[in-house]
Amino acid sequence: MPRTKLSADARRAATVETVISLAAATNPADITTAQIAAQMGVTQGALFRHFADKQAIWAAVMDWTATTLLARFDAVTGATPIERLRAMFATHIDFVVTHPGVPRILFGELQRDGDAQSKMCVRALMAAYRERVTALLTEAKTRSLVAERVDISAASTMFLGMVQGLVMQAMAASDFTTMPAVSGRLFDLFCDGLGVAK
Protein backbone atom coordinates (compact mmCIF):
# COMPACT_ATOMS: atom_id res chain seq x y z
CA MET A 1 0.00 0.00 0.00
CA PRO A 2 1.61 3.31 -1.01
CA ARG A 3 2.29 5.98 1.58
CA THR A 4 -0.57 8.46 1.55
CA LYS A 5 -1.88 11.12 3.89
CA LEU A 6 -4.82 9.63 5.76
CA SER A 7 -6.96 10.89 8.60
CA ALA A 8 -6.45 9.27 12.02
CA ASP A 9 -9.65 7.20 11.63
CA ALA A 10 -8.69 6.13 8.12
CA ARG A 11 -5.20 5.16 9.31
CA ARG A 12 -6.63 3.09 12.15
CA ALA A 13 -9.07 1.40 9.75
CA ALA A 14 -6.23 0.68 7.32
CA THR A 15 -4.21 -0.84 10.16
CA VAL A 16 -7.07 -3.18 11.10
CA GLU A 17 -7.47 -4.20 7.46
CA THR A 18 -3.73 -4.85 7.17
CA VAL A 19 -3.60 -7.03 10.29
CA ILE A 20 -6.54 -9.13 9.07
CA SER A 21 -4.91 -9.52 5.67
CA LEU A 22 -1.58 -10.57 7.20
CA ALA A 23 -3.31 -13.02 9.55
CA ALA A 24 -4.83 -14.86 6.60
CA ALA A 25 -1.37 -16.19 5.71
CA THR A 26 0.67 -15.69 8.88
CA ASN A 27 0.32 -16.96 12.43
CA PRO A 28 -1.20 -13.91 14.18
CA ALA A 29 1.15 -14.40 17.13
CA ASP A 30 4.11 -13.93 14.79
CA ILE A 31 2.87 -10.68 13.22
CA THR A 32 5.06 -7.77 14.29
CA THR A 33 4.35 -4.07 14.24
CA ALA A 34 7.30 -3.77 11.84
CA GLN A 35 5.48 -6.10 9.40
CA ILE A 36 2.25 -4.15 9.77
CA ALA A 37 3.99 -0.83 9.17
CA ALA A 38 5.92 -2.19 6.18
CA GLN A 39 2.76 -3.60 4.62
CA MET A 40 1.09 -0.21 5.02
CA GLY A 41 4.09 1.72 3.72
CA VAL A 42 4.55 3.71 6.95
CA THR A 43 7.07 3.77 9.77
CA GLN A 44 6.46 2.09 13.12
CA GLY A 45 6.52 5.56 14.63
CA ALA A 46 3.62 6.59 12.41
CA LEU A 47 1.75 3.44 13.46
CA PHE A 48 2.23 4.20 17.14
CA ARG A 49 0.85 7.70 16.73
CA HIS A 50 -2.53 5.98 16.40
CA PHE A 51 -2.07 3.02 18.77
CA ALA A 52 -0.42 2.92 22.19
CA ASP A 53 1.05 -0.54 21.59
CA LYS A 54 0.59 -3.80 19.71
CA GLN A 55 -2.16 -4.94 22.08
CA ALA A 56 -4.12 -1.79 21.24
CA ILE A 57 -3.93 -2.74 17.56
CA TRP A 58 -5.30 -6.21 18.35
CA ALA A 59 -8.07 -4.67 20.44
CA ALA A 60 -9.01 -2.46 17.48
CA VAL A 61 -9.18 -5.54 15.25
CA MET A 62 -11.47 -7.26 17.76
CA ASP A 63 -13.64 -4.16 18.07
CA TRP A 64 -13.99 -3.88 14.29
CA THR A 65 -14.84 -7.58 14.03
CA ALA A 66 -17.50 -7.41 16.74
CA THR A 67 -19.07 -4.20 15.44
CA THR A 68 -19.13 -5.43 11.85
CA LEU A 69 -20.43 -8.92 12.56
CA LEU A 70 -23.15 -7.86 14.99
CA ALA A 71 -24.33 -5.14 12.62
CA ARG A 72 -24.60 -7.70 9.83
CA PHE A 73 -26.46 -10.11 12.09
CA ASP A 74 -28.91 -7.38 13.08
CA ALA A 75 -29.53 -6.57 9.41
CA VAL A 76 -30.60 -10.09 8.39
CA THR A 77 -34.19 -10.51 7.27
CA GLY A 78 -36.66 -13.36 7.00
CA ALA A 79 -40.34 -14.04 7.49
CA THR A 80 -39.67 -16.43 10.39
CA PRO A 81 -37.03 -16.69 13.11
CA ILE A 82 -35.74 -19.87 11.44
CA GLU A 83 -35.23 -18.00 8.18
CA ARG A 84 -33.40 -15.26 10.07
CA LEU A 85 -31.22 -17.87 11.80
CA ARG A 86 -30.36 -19.35 8.41
CA ALA A 87 -29.52 -15.87 7.11
CA MET A 88 -27.38 -15.19 10.20
CA PHE A 89 -25.54 -18.47 9.70
CA ALA A 90 -24.91 -17.70 6.02
CA THR A 91 -23.81 -14.16 6.92
CA HIS A 92 -21.23 -15.45 9.37
CA ILE A 93 -19.89 -18.01 6.89
CA ASP A 94 -19.63 -15.32 4.20
CA PHE A 95 -17.77 -13.05 6.62
CA VAL A 96 -15.24 -15.78 7.41
CA VAL A 97 -14.71 -16.64 3.75
CA THR A 98 -14.15 -12.94 2.97
CA HIS A 99 -11.91 -12.36 6.02
CA PRO A 100 -10.11 -15.68 6.74
CA GLY A 101 -7.61 -13.90 8.95
CA VAL A 102 -10.30 -13.02 11.50
CA PRO A 103 -10.94 -16.51 12.94
CA ARG A 104 -7.19 -17.12 13.16
CA ILE A 105 -6.90 -13.96 15.27
CA LEU A 106 -9.96 -14.81 17.39
CA PHE A 107 -8.73 -18.28 18.26
CA GLY A 108 -5.33 -16.83 19.06
CA GLU A 109 -6.76 -14.22 21.40
CA LEU A 110 -8.83 -16.80 23.28
CA GLN A 111 -5.63 -18.69 24.12
CA ARG A 112 -4.14 -15.69 25.92
CA ASP A 113 -3.67 -15.87 29.66
CA GLY A 114 -5.50 -13.36 31.81
CA ASP A 115 -8.00 -10.75 30.68
CA ALA A 116 -6.39 -8.79 27.87
CA GLN A 117 -8.70 -6.20 26.32
CA SER A 118 -8.80 -8.06 23.01
CA LYS A 119 -9.68 -11.35 24.73
CA MET A 120 -12.51 -9.67 26.65
CA CYS A 121 -13.77 -8.23 23.36
CA VAL A 122 -13.92 -11.75 21.88
CA ARG A 123 -15.87 -12.96 24.92
CA ALA A 124 -18.29 -10.06 24.61
CA LEU A 125 -18.79 -10.80 20.90
CA MET A 126 -19.54 -14.45 21.60
CA ALA A 127 -21.99 -13.51 24.35
CA ALA A 128 -23.80 -10.99 22.13
CA TYR A 129 -23.88 -13.53 19.29
CA ARG A 130 -25.33 -16.18 21.58
CA GLU A 131 -27.99 -13.74 22.84
CA ARG A 132 -29.20 -13.13 19.29
CA VAL A 133 -29.32 -16.85 18.47
CA THR A 134 -31.12 -17.62 21.73
CA ALA A 135 -33.69 -14.88 21.09
CA LEU A 136 -34.49 -16.25 17.63
CA LEU A 137 -34.73 -19.83 18.88
CA THR A 138 -36.98 -18.72 21.73
CA GLU A 139 -39.24 -16.88 19.28
CA ALA A 140 -39.33 -19.98 17.06
CA LYS A 141 -40.33 -22.13 20.02
CA THR A 142 -42.99 -19.65 21.15
CA ARG A 143 -44.46 -19.73 17.64
CA SER A 144 -44.34 -23.55 17.59
CA LEU A 145 -41.94 -23.52 14.64
CA VAL A 146 -39.65 -25.99 16.41
CA ALA A 147 -40.44 -29.00 18.58
CA GLU A 148 -41.57 -28.34 22.15
CA ARG A 149 -38.77 -30.62 23.39
CA VAL A 150 -36.03 -28.33 22.03
CA ASP A 151 -33.47 -27.24 24.63
CA ILE A 152 -32.84 -23.60 23.69
CA SER A 153 -29.50 -23.36 25.49
CA ALA A 154 -28.16 -26.54 23.89
CA ALA A 155 -29.46 -25.49 20.47
CA SER A 156 -27.70 -22.12 20.79
CA THR A 157 -24.46 -23.87 21.69
CA MET A 158 -24.87 -26.18 18.69
CA PHE A 159 -25.48 -23.23 16.35
CA LEU A 160 -22.26 -21.50 17.40
CA GLY A 161 -20.44 -24.82 17.38
CA MET A 162 -21.41 -25.45 13.76
CA VAL A 163 -19.70 -22.25 12.67
CA GLN A 164 -16.66 -22.88 14.84
CA GLY A 165 -16.37 -26.47 13.59
CA LEU A 166 -16.51 -25.39 9.96
CA VAL A 167 -13.91 -22.70 10.61
CA MET A 168 -11.54 -25.14 12.33
CA GLN A 169 -11.81 -27.60 9.43
CA ALA A 170 -11.27 -24.81 6.90
CA MET A 171 -8.20 -23.63 8.80
CA ALA A 172 -6.82 -27.16 8.97
CA ALA A 173 -7.31 -27.59 5.22
CA SER A 174 -6.17 -24.03 4.43
CA ASP A 175 -9.28 -23.79 2.26
CA PHE A 176 -12.27 -21.64 3.16
CA THR A 177 -13.92 -21.84 -0.26
CA THR A 178 -15.99 -24.95 0.45
CA MET A 179 -17.63 -23.51 3.56
CA PRO A 180 -20.75 -21.99 1.92
CA ALA A 181 -21.82 -25.25 0.24
CA VAL A 182 -21.18 -27.36 3.34
CA SER A 183 -22.83 -24.84 5.66
CA GLY A 184 -26.17 -25.07 3.86
CA ARG A 185 -26.33 -28.83 4.37
CA LEU A 186 -25.23 -28.44 7.97
CA PHE A 187 -27.97 -25.94 8.71
CA ASP A 188 -30.53 -28.33 7.21
CA LEU A 189 -29.39 -31.00 9.69
CA PHE A 190 -29.65 -28.45 12.48
CA CYS A 191 -33.25 -27.77 11.48
CA ASP A 192 -33.98 -31.50 11.44
CA GLY A 193 -32.73 -31.70 15.00
CA LEU A 194 -35.02 -28.84 16.00
CA GLY A 195 -37.99 -30.55 14.42
CA VAL A 196 -38.60 -27.72 11.97
CA ALA A 197 -41.52 -28.58 9.71
CA LYS A 198 -40.58 -28.96 6.04
MOTAMO-V856143 format. One record per residue. N is the residue number from 1. OMEGA is omega as a letter, one per 20 degrees, with the letter a starting at -180 (none if undefined). D_CENTER is the distance of its C-alpha to the mean C-alpha in whole Angstrom. Layout:
n=N omega=OMEGA d_center=D_CENTER
n=N omega=OMEGA d_center=D_CENTER
This chain:
n=1 omega=a d_center=25
n=2 omega=r d_center=28
n=3 omega=r d_center=29
n=4 omega=r d_center=29
n=5 omega=a d_center=30
n=6 omega=r d_center=27
n=7 omega=a d_center=26
n=8 omega=r d_center=25
n=9 omega=r d_center=22
n=10 omega=r d_center=22
n=11 omega=r d_center=22
n=12 omega=r d_center=19
n=13 omega=r d_center=17
n=14 omega=r d_center=18
n=15 omega=r d_center=18
n=16 omega=r d_center=14
n=17 omega=a d_center=14
n=18 omega=r d_center=16
n=19 omega=a d_center=15
n=20 omega=r d_center=11
n=21 omega=r d_center=14
n=22 omega=a d_center=16
n=23 omega=r d_center=14
n=24 omega=a d_center=13
n=25 omega=a d_center=17
n=26 omega=r d_center=18
n=27 omega=a d_center=17
n=28 omega=a d_center=15
n=29 omega=a d_center=18
n=30 omega=a d_center=20
n=31 omega=a d_center=19
n=32 omega=r d_center=22
n=33 omega=r d_center=23
n=34 omega=r d_center=26
n=35 omega=a d_center=23
n=36 omega=a d_center=21
n=37 omega=a d_center=24
n=38 omega=r d_center=26
n=39 omega=a d_center=23
n=40 omega=a d_center=23
n=41 omega=r d_center=27
n=42 omega=r d_center=28
n=43 omega=r d_center=29
n=44 omega=r d_center=28
n=45 omega=r d_center=30
n=46 omega=r d_center=28
n=47 omega=a d_center=25
n=48 omega=r d_center=26
n=49 omega=a d_center=27
n=50 omega=a d_center=24
n=51 omega=a d_center=22
n=52 omega=a d_center=24
n=53 omega=a d_center=23
n=54 omega=a d_center=20
n=55 omega=r d_center=19
n=56 omega=r d_center=19
n=57 omega=r d_center=17
n=58 omega=r d_center=14
n=59 omega=r d_center=14
n=60 omega=r d_center=14
n=61 omega=r d_center=11
n=62 omega=r d_center=9
n=63 omega=r d_center=11
n=64 omega=a d_center=10
n=65 omega=a d_center=6
n=66 omega=a d_center=7
n=67 omega=a d_center=10
n=68 omega=a d_center=9
n=69 omega=a d_center=6
n=70 omega=r d_center=9
n=71 omega=r d_center=12
n=72 omega=r d_center=11
n=73 omega=a d_center=11
n=74 omega=a d_center=14
n=75 omega=a d_center=15
n=76 omega=a d_center=16
n=77 omega=r d_center=19
n=78 omega=a d_center=21
n=79 omega=a d_center=25
n=80 omega=r d_center=24
n=81 omega=r d_center=21
n=82 omega=r d_center=21
n=83 omega=r d_center=20
n=84 omega=r d_center=18
n=85 omega=r d_center=16
n=86 omega=r d_center=16
n=87 omega=r d_center=15
n=88 omega=r d_center=12
n=89 omega=r d_center=11
n=90 omega=r d_center=12
n=91 omega=a d_center=10
n=92 omega=r d_center=7
n=93 omega=r d_center=9
n=94 omega=r d_center=10
n=95 omega=a d_center=7
n=96 omega=r d_center=7
n=97 omega=a d_center=10
n=98 omega=a d_center=11
n=99 omega=a d_center=9
n=100 omega=r d_center=9
n=101 omega=a d_center=10
n=102 omega=a d_center=6
n=103 omega=r d_center=6
n=104 omega=r d_center=10
n=105 omega=a d_center=10
n=106 omega=r d_center=8
n=107 omega=r d_center=10
n=108 omega=a d_center=13
n=109 omega=a d_center=12
n=110 omega=r d_center=13
n=111 omega=r d_center=16
n=112 omega=r d_center=18
n=113 omega=r d_center=21
n=114 omega=a d_center=21
n=115 omega=r d_center=19
n=116 omega=a d_center=18
n=117 omega=a d_center=17
n=118 omega=r d_center=13
n=119 omega=r d_center=13
n=120 omega=r d_center=14
n=121 omega=r d_center=11
n=122 omega=r d_center=9
n=123 omega=a d_center=12
n=124 omega=r d_center=12
n=125 omega=a d_center=8
n=126 omega=r d_center=9
n=127 omega=r d_center=12
n=128 omega=r d_center=12
n=129 omega=a d_center=10
n=130 omega=r d_center=12
n=131 omega=a d_center=15
n=132 omega=r d_center=14
n=133 omega=r d_center=14
n=134 omega=a d_center=18
n=135 omega=r d_center=19
n=136 omega=r d_center=19
n=137 omega=r d_center=20
n=138 omega=r d_center=23
n=139 omega=r d_center=24
n=140 omega=r d_center=24
n=141 omega=r d_center=26
n=142 omega=a d_center=28
n=143 omega=r d_center=29
n=144 omega=r d_center=30
n=145 omega=r d_center=28
n=146 omega=a d_center=27
n=147 omega=r d_center=29
n=148 omega=a d_center=31
n=149 omega=a d_center=30
n=150 omega=r d_center=26
n=151 omega=a d_center=25
n=152 omega=a d_center=22
n=153 omega=r d_center=20
n=154 omega=a d_center=21
n=155 omega=r d_center=19
n=156 omega=r d_center=16
n=157 omega=r d_center=16
n=158 omega=r d_center=16
n=159 omega=r d_center=14
n=160 omega=r d_center=11
n=161 omega=r d_center=13
n=162 omega=r d_center=13
n=163 omega=a d_center=10
n=164 omega=r d_center=10
n=165 omega=r d_center=13
n=166 omega=a d_center=13
n=167 omega=a d_center=10
n=168 omega=r d_center=13
n=169 omega=r d_center=15
n=170 omega=r d_center=14
n=171 omega=a d_center=14
n=172 omega=a d_center=17
n=173 omega=a d_center=19
n=174 omega=a d_center=17
n=175 omega=a d_center=17
n=176 omega=a d_center=14
n=177 omega=a d_center=16
n=178 omega=a d_center=17
n=179 omega=a d_center=14
n=180 omega=a d_center=15
n=181 omega=a d_center=19
n=182 omega=a d_center=18
n=183 omega=r d_center=15
n=184 omega=r d_center=18
n=185 omega=r d_center=21
n=186 omega=r d_center=18
n=187 omega=r d_center=18
n=188 omega=r d_center=22
n=189 omega=r d_center=22
n=190 omega=r d_center=20
n=191 omega=r d_center=22
n=192 omega=r d_center=25
n=193 omega=r d_center=25
n=194 omega=a d_center=24
n=195 omega=r d_center=28
n=196 omega=a d_center=27
n=197 omega=a d_center=30
n=198 omega=none d_center=30
